Structure formats: structure tokens, C-alpha cells
């Protein structure tokens, strides 16, 4: 769809949907990295990562938040592709 035929109301809706997606993913990242990795780490340390002797709070602080961040990147790519198709601005195949 040419840029000029994308009316202002539709642009705002697309931008809001994009911000909702980004905001949700950032909230998840903040909870996992700051919440589980720092604030809740002592409480989470009472449990071990399944199959290991690694405390869960330590794991979130060292590895978990990085893994979740990488997964959130994948979720963002998939979500934006769906959003682009829904609003007719996909780059095509």
C-alpha cells in the first residue's frame, strides 16, 4: 500500500498497536530482569533450576533474563509481521 493512501486514523491505530506490543514486551523484560533477577532473587533462591543445583534467583540474574530477552526479540518480530499484515503495510514475500 503506498504511503500516501495510509490515512491518518489508520496510522495512529498502527502506531498505538505497535506501542502496545513494545510496552508489553518491555514490561515482561523488566519483570524478568529487574524483578526476578534482582528484587525477587533471594526469595527465588529457595528453589533450584530443575535438574541442577543452581539457585533459581541466581539463574535469572545470570542467564534467565538474557534468554528471555532473546525470546522477546523473536516474539516482537512475529508480532510486528502480523501487525504489518493486519494494517496492510507488510513488505511482501
N, C-alpha and C positions, 0 to 999 in steps of 0.2 A: 504494500500500500504506500503510495507516495506520501511524503511528509506533509505536504500541503492539504491532503484530504483527511488528515487526522485531526478532527475538531477539538477545540479547547476542553470541552467537558470530558471527552474521551481521554485526552492527555492527562487531565487531573486524576481521573479514575485509575489510569495505568500507573501514574506516579504514586498514588496512595496505596495501591496494591503492592507495588514494589517496596515502598517504605514499611508496610505491614510485614512483608516477608523478611526484610532485613532486620526490622525491630524484633521480631520473634526469634530469629536465629541469634541475634546479639544477646537477647535475654537468656536463651539457653546456654550460650557460651559463658556469660557472666556467672550464671548459677553454677555451672560445672567448674570453671576455672577458679573463680573467687570464692564461691560458696563451698564446694566440695574440696577444693584444693587448699584452702586457707582457713575459712571460718569453721567448717564442719570437720576438718581433718582429724582433730583429736577424738571426736566422737566416732568418726568412721574407722579409726584405727582399732576399735574393738573387734572388728571383723577382718578376716583375711581375704585376699583375692582368691577366688575358687581355684583349687589345685596347687596353691603356692603357700609360702609362709610370709608373703608380702602384705603388710597392713594396707587396708583399702584407702585410707586417707592419704598415705604416702604415695600410693599408686596414682591416685587422682592428681596429686600435686606434681608428680614427675612425668607420667605418661598419659594418664587419662584425659587431661584437658587438651593435650596435643592431638590425640586420636579423635576426640570429639570435634575439635576444630576442623580437622581434615574431613570428617564425615559431614560437617555442616557446609563445607565448600561444595561437596557433591550435591547435597540437598538444595543449596542455592542455585546451582547450575540447572538441575532438573526443574526446580520451581520457576526459575526465570524463563526457561524454554516453554513451559506450559503457559505462563503468563503472556509471553510474546505471541504464542499461537492463539490464545484466547482473545487478544486485542488486535490480532492481525498484523503484527509487526515482526514476525519471525523472519529470520534471514533466509529461510528456504533450505532445501536439501540438495 
